[in-house]
Amino acid sequence: MIISAIACISTNGGLGKNNDLLGYIPEDLKFFKKQTLEKAIFMGSKTAKSLPQGNPLPKRNNYVLCRKDEQSYFSEKGFLTIVADSVSDAIEQLSLMNEDEVVIIGGSFVYEQALSLIDTLYLNVGHDLPEDADCFFCNVRSVKSIGEMPGMNIVAYHEEKTKSSGMLSFYKLERITDATAI
Ligand SMILES: NC(=O)c1ccc[n+]([C@@H]2O[C@H](COP(=O)([O-])OP(=O)(O)OC[C@H]3O[C@@H](n4cnc5c(N)ncnc54)[C@H](OP(=O)(O)O)[C@@H]3O)[C@@H](O)[C@H]2O)c1
């Protein structure tokens, strides 16, 4: 199973505030949809609750890591629940579910715990997003530190001017394997 992750951060690595995104950038949401549609997505319980109306995203298998006492709440909403001791245990369980690829969609806790397992990371930077986040993407605290993520290389980059939210940078990172290490 391929393990990917996708996130949109501010220039200081911020992910969200008060259990919501820092901003909604239509061009980023379009990219998110393209990368996740018809795939399995995996998220933490707080991210699941932050989705519109707290509902699973359509046309995707929505897996949520949750506590046992929240399992029926999420199941009734239509999520596929995973109860596990840790994020890595949850991904281990997911690998038995016959999914070709899972895309990790957050939040901060899940990205951090899963970082060493991620094969491909799609990281967008919204240059006009506010910098007063209360949760961050792993150790990223500047645009420069994206290139210093342990065990990962930037393999593609482009940027575009959005209609109403300033510049949006698109980074694609891949895990360095024996075959790709110099
Ligand atoms: N910018 C982006 O691309 C992006 C994407 C996704 C999310 N976000 C933002 O990220 C923030 C949410 O991130 P977060 O780190 O607070 O939450 P999260 O990663 O979605 O969920 C983490 C929570 O899962 C629970 N948990 C931890 N270990 C667990 C286990 N073994 N089994 C079951 N549950 C476990 C804990 O809550 P309990 O201890 O309470 O159970 C923990 O606080 C929001 O602001 C959201 O908007 C941003």
Ligand as a Chemical Component Dictionary entry (heavy atoms), coordinates in Angstrom:
data_LIG
# 
_chem_comp.id                   LIG 
_chem_comp.type                 NON-POLYMER 
_chem_comp.pdbx_formal_charge   0 
_chem_comp.three_letter_code    LIG 
# 
loop_
_chem_comp_atom.comp_id 
_chem_comp_atom.atom_id 
_chem_comp_atom.alt_atom_id 
_chem_comp_atom.type_symbol 
_chem_comp_atom.charge 
_chem_comp_atom.model_Cartn_x 
_chem_comp_atom.model_Cartn_y 
_chem_comp_atom.model_Cartn_z 
_chem_comp_atom.pdbx_ordinal 
LIG N1  N1  N 0  -3.880 22.612 6.738  1  
LIG C1  C1  C 0  -4.166 21.358 6.509  2  
LIG O1  O1  O 0  -3.852 20.817 5.450  3  
LIG C2  C2  C 0  -4.866 20.564 7.565  4  
LIG C3  C3  C 0  -5.269 19.250 7.322  5  
LIG C4  C4  C 0  -5.908 18.549 8.347  6  
LIG C5  C5  C 0  -6.152 19.158 9.559  7  
LIG N2  N2  N 1  -5.753 20.435 9.738  8  
LIG C6  C6  C 0  -5.971 21.112 11.024 9  
LIG O2  O2  O 0  -5.307 20.361 12.038 10 
LIG C7  C7  C 0  -5.998 20.568 13.273 11 
LIG C8  C8  C 0  -6.322 19.216 13.865 12 
LIG O3  O3  O 0  -5.106 18.534 14.159 13 
LIG P1  P1  P 0  -4.910 17.809 15.562 14 
LIG O4  O4  O 0  -3.475 17.421 15.713 15 
LIG O5  O5  O -1 -5.503 18.657 16.639 16 
LIG O6  O6  O 0  -5.870 16.560 15.443 17 
LIG P2  P2  P 0  -5.861 15.188 14.595 18 
LIG O7  O7  O 0  -4.462 14.814 14.179 19 
LIG O8  O8  O 0  -6.907 15.266 13.555 20 
LIG O9  O9  O 0  -6.375 14.169 15.702 21 
LIG C9  C9  C 0  -5.521 13.956 16.836 22 
LIG C10 C10 C 0  -6.344 13.430 17.987 23 
LIG O10 O10 O 0  -6.562 12.043 17.864 24 
LIG C11 C11 C 0  -6.709 11.501 19.168 25 
LIG N3  N3  N 0  -5.788 10.352 19.292 26 
LIG C12 C12 C 0  -4.478 10.333 19.532 27 
LIG N4  N4  N 0  -4.018 9.066  19.591 28 
LIG C13 C13 C 0  -5.077 8.291  19.381 29 
LIG C14 C14 C 0  -5.266 6.895  19.319 30 
LIG N5  N5  N 0  -4.243 6.029  19.468 31 
LIG N6  N6  N 0  -6.496 6.430  19.090 32 
LIG C15 C15 C 0  -7.525 7.293  18.923 33 
LIG N7  N7  N 0  -7.422 8.627  18.968 34 
LIG C16 C16 C 0  -6.198 9.109  19.192 35 
LIG C17 C17 C 0  -6.329 12.559 20.180 36 
LIG O11 O11 O 0  -7.554 13.134 20.684 37 
LIG P3  P3  P 0  -8.225 12.606 22.038 38 
LIG O12 O12 O 0  -7.105 12.340 23.003 39 
LIG O13 O13 O 0  -9.128 13.732 22.434 40 
LIG O14 O14 O 0  -8.970 11.356 21.671 41 
LIG C18 C18 C 0  -5.604 13.562 19.312 42 
LIG O15 O15 O 0  -5.695 14.861 19.797 43 
LIG C19 C19 C 0  -7.235 21.395 12.928 44 
LIG O16 O16 O 0  -6.962 22.766 13.160 45 
LIG C20 C20 C 0  -7.415 21.157 11.441 46 
LIG O17 O17 O 0  -8.111 22.200 10.799 47 
LIG C21 C21 C 0  -5.125 21.152 8.768  48 
# 
loop_
_chem_comp_bond.comp_id 
_chem_comp_bond.atom_id_1 
_chem_comp_bond.atom_id_2 
_chem_comp_bond.value_order 
_chem_comp_bond.pdbx_ordinal 
LIG N1  C1  SING 1  
LIG C1  O1  DOUB 2  
LIG C1  C2  SING 3  
LIG C2  C3  SING 4  
LIG C2  C21 DOUB 5  
LIG C3  C4  DOUB 6  
LIG C4  C5  SING 7  
LIG C5  N2  DOUB 8  
LIG N2  C6  SING 9  
LIG N2  C21 SING 10 
LIG C6  O2  SING 11 
LIG C6  C20 SING 12 
LIG O2  C7  SING 13 
LIG C7  C8  SING 14 
LIG C7  C19 SING 15 
LIG C8  O3  SING 16 
LIG O3  P1  SING 17 
LIG P1  O4  DOUB 18 
LIG P1  O5  SING 19 
LIG P1  O6  SING 20 
LIG O6  P2  SING 21 
LIG P2  O7  DOUB 22 
LIG P2  O8  SING 23 
LIG P2  O9  SING 24 
LIG O9  C9  SING 25 
LIG C9  C10 SING 26 
LIG C10 O10 SING 27 
LIG C10 C18 SING 28 
LIG O10 C11 SING 29 
LIG C11 N3  SING 30 
LIG C11 C17 SING 31 
LIG N3  C12 SING 32 
LIG N3  C16 SING 33 
LIG C12 N4  DOUB 34 
LIG N4  C13 SING 35 
LIG C13 C14 SING 36 
LIG C13 C16 DOUB 37 
LIG C14 N5  SING 38 
LIG C14 N6  DOUB 39 
LIG N6  C15 SING 40 
LIG C15 N7  DOUB 41 
LIG N7  C16 SING 42 
LIG C17 O11 SING 43 
LIG C17 C18 SING 44 
LIG O11 P3  SING 45 
LIG P3  O12 DOUB 46 
LIG P3  O13 SING 47 
LIG P3  O14 SING 48 
LIG C18 O15 SING 49 
LIG C19 O16 SING 50 
LIG C19 C20 SING 51 
LIG C20 O17 SING 52 
# 
